[in-house]
Amino acid sequence: MSETEFFKALADPTRRAVFERLADGEMNATDLRQGFDLSQPAMSQHLAVLRTAGLIAEQKHGRNVLYRINPDGVARIHQWLSRYNSFWPSRVDDLKQLLKEMDQ
């Protein structure tokens, strides 16, 4: 799974919404579809993309399948973003300095 895969998966607004909904806890595909104008096959395709990207996992309980966020996938996003953490403090400091100079 590459960084490109998880960013492509989250680039779609419907998949992002599904991913965000799963942040509240495990759900089956039927519950996930509520509030979306999606067919069951369309939801299955979105879930497959998220699963392939490693962002969600599924667990079968008899005939039911529950989906949840995959912590390893979220960790990969966090690792990617952490490379840019050092960028923000200096930018905020520059902004503070600029605002101070504007006040004087």
N, C-alpha and C positions, 0 to 999 in steps of 0.2 A: 504494500500500500504506500503510495507516494503522497507527498504534500499536495500535489496537483489533484489527486483523487478526492481528498477530503475538502479542498476548496471548491472543486467542481460540484461536489455533492451539496455543499451548503450555498452555492451560488443561486440555486433555485429557491424562490420565496416559499413555495409550498413545502419543500423538504426542510427548510429552516424552521418553518412553523411546526412541522411534525417533530423535529428534533427538540425544539423548545418545549413542546407539549410533553415530551417524554422526560423532561427535567423534573416534572411533577411526580414521576413514578412510572412503573410498568403499566402498559396498556396493550390491549389487543387491537387488531387492525380496524375492527368495527367501531370501537370507541374512538380511535384516532381519527376516523373519517368524519365524526360528528363535527358540524360546523364548516366542513369543506364540501364543495360541489365536485366530488370525485367519485368515480365508480370504484368498486372493489379492485378490479385489475389495475387501475391507475394508482391506487394507494399501494398495492403490492409492488408495483414498479418503483415507486418512490422509496419504499422500505428496502427493496433490493439494492438500490444505489447507495443508500445510507449504510447498509450492512456491508456491501463490498468495500466501501471506503473505510470500514472499521469504526464507524461512529456509533452504531447501535449493534446490539446483540439480540438474539431471540432464544426463547426457551419454550419448549413444547410441553404442554400439560394435556395429555390425551389428544383430543382433536383441536384443542385451543393452542394458539401460539401467542406468547406475551413478548412484547418488545421493550427494551430498556436501553438507556445510554450505556455505551461501552466506555468505562473509565480509561482504558488504554488509548482509545481514539481521542478522547478529550485531552489526555496527557500529551499526545503528539501535537495538538493544536497549541497547547500551553508552551511546549518546548519551542515551537516555531516563533511564537509571539515573544518569548522571553529574550530572544536575540535583540529585540528592539527596546527593551526596558531602559537601557542606558541612554537612549535617545531623548526620552521625555523629560527627565530632571533638568538637563541642560536647557532644553527648549522653554520649560516653565521658568527657570531662572532668568533666561534672556527676556522673557515676557515681563517678569516682575521688574527687571531693570528698566525696560522700556517704559513701563507704566510709572515708575518712580521719576524718570526723566521727564515725562510728560506732565507730571504733577508740579514740577519745579518751575 
